[in-house]
Amino acid sequence: MVQEVAIYLVVHQPRRIKLPAQPIPQGVSAEDMEKCLFDERLNQRYFDKVTRYCYIPATDKFLELVEKGMKISISFSVSFLQQAMKWGERDVLPRFRKLVAHPNVELIGMEPYHSFIFLWDIDMFVKRMEWARNYLAQLLGKEPTVSDTTEMYLSNDVYFALQKAGFEATFMDGRPWVLGWREATHLYNYSQSRLKILIRHHSLSDDVGYRFSNRQWCHYPLTADTYVTWIQQTRGDFVFLGWDYETFGEHHSVYSGIFDFLEWLPVELKKREVSLATPSQLVQKYAPTAYDLPLPEFGSTWAGSGGMEFFLGNSAQQAILRLMMSVYNKAKLTGNEKLVDIALWLAQSDNLHLIQWYGRGGGSEAEVSQYFTPQEWFQLSPDGIIWHQQQVYKNAIRAMDYYMRP
């Protein structure tokens, strides 16, 4: 039975595009092009909302808990951090800096814009992961040695890209179609390579991340002592739990009891002699006995059914992916670094996530997707959202024509 638990938290806010699509005049600067493409007013409204319900109360709670001995790991997209510098410089960013500085907190590296750039330019992905590591070290004072990707994506090629970028370990979601007969409660690597893999315990993580406030769930209401009993009864070396930071206060409101659950969690773990550890501590301890794990050529994620189907399961998503690649290729042809940066912003996975619901009759995955889609967009109608989203990318491609002139 497991004797150790690691907790991992992901902090991310997308840079939402502007709908309806806004025409981009020929010859505008890259900076003015950005103003036509991204809806910073909408981004600030969402940031302020999540700050009120999650970032401030959840961070205050975690600060209190790490002072009492709790250990956690946390990652930040640069997309979030740049919004925090704009709109949370006085209340959000100082709290996170204080949290990261605590010795019981490990900082994890993440794809900086939460993009899917690794699908079409693996070399750029390596450079971006190296850049993000340095960015985090300068802004937050710690340099991560363990990495995550976008949506916990991992495949054969991305595994070796992360190793090339200099990380010691990474994460993967524990889906049966990837693990086979193996258990999520051990440390792994691939083909005896150096990079270690910690497997997120899918069901135990989602018991809190998704099901906690579901009154139709047979285990509702979930208490900390029940949850720790499940953890303790799990076979293996350790349990690795991974949650969106917004689980605490935004996805599950304060009235759901999520903060009370969080406060009692380390108490119940200690009572049952289950210790908390950081990912690096688990890697150091179990590296000598790491097991081999064949990695999928079709990458796994922690979304939906665990593959890329959540992001590429309908024709609208597939069209946006093609447009993402076209924008990026066009920007690379211009040789303009600012335009390449814009293309990387437009490659955010969120732009695929937000239209997962399109063409579906319903279901839990579609409900999750609709939850994250700005409600203002639905004034355009479902088909209108798809048309205008595609137009944003087409406008960007056409606007770059000016930069291709001899």
N, C-alpha and C positions, 0 to 999 in steps of 0.2 A: 504494500500500500504506500502511496506517496507520502513524503514527509516534508516537501517543499512546494511553495507556490511563488510564481512570478506574475506580476501585474503590469500590463503594458497599456498605455493610453495614447490615442492619436488625436492631435489638435490640428484641424484644417478648416479653412474657409475658402470657397472658390471665388475667383474674380469673375463675376457673372457678366455675360454679354448683354448688350443693349437691344431689347426688342420693344417695338417694331424695329427692324433693321434700318439704320440711318445711312443715306448715301454718303460716299466719301469723295470729295472733290479731287480731281486730278492735280498732282503736284503739291499736295499738302505735306507737311513735315510728318515724320513718324510719330512725334508727340501728339500732333493734332489728329492723326489717324487713330491713335489709342482712344481719344475722346469720343470718336464716332463708334468705336467697337465695344467699349466696356461701360457698364452702368454703375458708376461709382456711388451715385446717390442710393441706388438699391443695395449695393454692397454695404454701405454704412448703416442702412436701416437694419439689415440682417445682423451685422456685427453688434450693433447696440442692443438688439433684442437678445442675442445669445449671451452677451456680456451680462445683462441683467439677470437672466435666469440660470446661467451656467458658469461663465468664466470667473465671475467674482465669487459667488457662493461655493462653487466646487473647489476652486483653488484655495480659498480660505480653509475649507475642510481638509484638503490634502496637506496643507501646511501644518495644520494642527496634528494630523495623524502621523506625518513623518517625524515630527518632533517627539512623538510618543514611541517611535521605533518602527513604524511601517516603512516598507521599501517598495518603490514603484519605479517604472521606467516610462519615459514620455518622449514623443516625437512631435515636431512642429513643421508644417509646410512653410516654406518661405512666403507662399501666398497668404497664409494666416499672419505671419510675423510682420509683413509689410502693412497689412491692415491694422495690426495692433500698434505699429509705430505711428500710423495716421490718426487713428480714432481711439486708441486705448493707451496712449503714452503715459497718462497719469494714474490710471487705475488697473489696467489689465497687464501691461508689459512688466511693470515692477513686481507684481505678484508672481508672474511666471519666472522672472529672473531669480527671485528669492527661492522659489520652489526648486528650480534646476540647480541652484548653488548648494542645496542641502546634500550632505554626504550620503543620505539614503535614497537619492534620486539619480538614476542613470539617464543620460540624454542619448536618444536614438536618432540616427540619420534617416532622412526621408527624401524621396524625389522632390526637389524643391517646389515645383509648381503643381505637384500631384498630377502629372501628365502621363500620357502613354507613349512618350517619345521612344522608349525602348522597343516598341513594335516596328519602327522603321529606321532608326538610326542608333544602333547599339553603342557606337563610339561616342556619340554625343551624350548618351545616357551615362557612360563612365565619367566623362568630363563634368557632367551636371552633378553627379553624386560626390565627386571630389570637391567641386565648388561649394555645394551645400554644406559639406563637413566643415570647410573653412569659414563659411558664413556663420554657421551656428557657433563655432568656437569664438569668433570675434564678437558676436552679439550677446551670447549667453554664457561665455566663459568656460565651457566644457567642449572637448572634441570627442564626438561619438566614435566608437570602435565597432558598434553593432548597427546594422542597417535594417530599414524596412523599404518597401517600394511603394508604388501607387496601388491602393486597394489590396495590399499584401500579395501582389502578383509575384509568382516565381515560376520559372521554367528553366530548362537546361542552359540556354544561352544567357539569361539574366543572372543565373547563379554564378557563372564564370565572369560576367561583367562586374558583379559586386566584389568578387575575389580580386579582380584586376584593379578595382578602385581602392583596394587596401583594407577592406573591412574584415573583421574576424568572424562574424556570424551574421545571420539574417533570419527572417521569419517566414513561415508558410502556414496556411490554414490546414487543419487536420481533417481533410475530406476522405471518406473511404475509397473513392475512386483513385486517389493519389497514394494513400498509405497501403492499400491492400490489406494484408493480414497484420500489418504493423500497428503499434499503438502510438498515440500522440504524446505519450508521457516519457519519452526518452530523447536524448540528443542524437542528431544525425549529421552525416555529411554525404557527399556524393562521390563515388568512385575514388575514395580515399583522398579526396582533395582537402585543402586546408580549411575552407570556409565551412563553419558549423551551421546547422539549421535547428532552430527551436520551433516546435509545432504548436500552433494555437489550438487549444482544446475547444473545438467548434461548439459542441453541445453545451458544455458548462459556461462558456463565454456568452452564448446567445441566451441562456437562461436569464442572465442579467441584462445584456444589451438589448434584446428584443422582447422577451416574454415577461419581464418583471412586473409591468403594470397592466398586463392583459388579464382582465377579470374572468375571461373564459378559460384560462389556462388551469389545468387540474391542480397545479401546485400553488396557485395564487391564494393568499399572499405569501411570497417567498421570504423567509426569515434567514438571518445570518447563520443561526445554528443549524438549520436544515441544509443550507447550502454548503457549509463546511463539512457536514456529515457526508454529503455526496462527494466532496473533494477527497476526504480522508478514505473513503471506500474505493477510490479509483486505484487501479493497479498501475505500477510503474515507479519512476524515479521522482517526477515532479509534474505539476500541472501549470501550464502557461496560459494565462488568461489575457485576452486582448479586447479592448473596448474603445469605441469612440469617446472622446472626452465629453461630448454633449449628452452622453448617456445620463450624466448626473445633472439634472435640473432642466434640460431642454427636451430630450426624448422622453424622459420620465420626470415629471414635475416634482417639486418638493413635496406636494401633497400625496404622492404615491408612496412615500416612505423611503425613497432611494437614499437620502442622506443618512437616515437612521440605520439603514442596512449597511451603508459604507462605514459608519462609525463602529458598528458592532462586529464587522468582518474580522479585523485583526484581533479583536478580543477573543472571538470564538476560535480562530486559528491557534492562538497561543494556548487557549484552554485545552485544545486537543493535541498540543505539541507538534503542530505543523508550522514550520518556519517560513518566513518571507525572504525572498532573494531577488537580486537583479539578474537580468539575462547574462551579463558578463560573469557573474559569480557562478551561475549554472554552467556556463561554457567552461570556465576554468576547472570546475569540479568534475564534470562528466566527459570532458574532451578525450581522456585516455580510453574511455570505453564507448565512444560514439559508434553508432550503428550506420551501415550503409543504406541509403535511400535512393532508389532510381527516381530521377526527376522527369516530369512530363514534358514532352515537346510542345504540347498544347498547354499553355500556362494556366495555373490555378490562381484563384483570388479568394477573398473572404466574402464576396458578395453573392447573393442569390444561391444558385446551385453549386457554386464554387469554381466555375469556369468563366470564360469571357462571354458566355451567352447573355449574361445580365447586361452587358454593354454593347453587344453586337447582335442581339437576338431579333431585331426587326429591321426592315429596309431603311427606315429613317436614320437609325443609328449607323448602319453600314454606309449610308451616303455621307454622313457627317465625318466618319473616319476617313473616307477618301478625300473629303475636302480638307481635313486637318493635314493630311500628307501633302496635298497640293499647295496649301498655304506655306507650309514649311519648305517645300522644295523651291517654290518661287522666291521666298525670302533668302534662301541660301544662294540662289542664282544672282540676286542683287549684290551680295557681298556686304550688305548693310547690317551691322550687328544689332542695331535697334529693331530692325524689321524681323530678324531672326528671333529676338526676344519676344516680340509680339506674337509670332507664330507659335512659340513655346507656350505662351499664355493660352492661345486658342486650342492647344492640344490637351487642355485639362480634361481629365476623365469625367468630370462633373457634367460636361456638355453632352456626354453620352448617357450618363446616369439619369439626367433630368428628363429624358424622353424614352425611358425604358417602358413606360406605360402605353406608349402609342400603339394602337391597333390591338390592344389586349382587352378582353372583356372584364377583367378584374383580377383578383388574386392578391396575395400578400406582397409579392414582389412589386406589382404595379402600384399598390398602395404606398409602399416605401418610396418609390420613385416620385409619385405625385406629391408626397409630403415635402420633398425637397424642391419641387418646381415652384418658382415664384408665382403666387396666385394671380398677380397682375397679368401674367402672360396668358392666362386662360380667357381673357377678354378677346383675344385674337382668334379663338376657337382652336381645337386640337390641330386641325390641318393648317391653320394660320401660324401656329407656333412653329411647326416643322418648316413651312415655307420661309418664314422670316429668319429662322435660325440658319438655314442653308444660305440665305441671302447675305447674312453677316459675313460668312466665309467667302462667298463669291465677290462681295464688295472689296474685301481685303485683297484678294488675288488681283482684281482689276486695278486697284489703287497702286499696286506695286509695278504696274506697267511703266509708270513714269520713271522709276529707278532702273529700268532696263534699257533706257535710251542711250545710244552711243555718245 
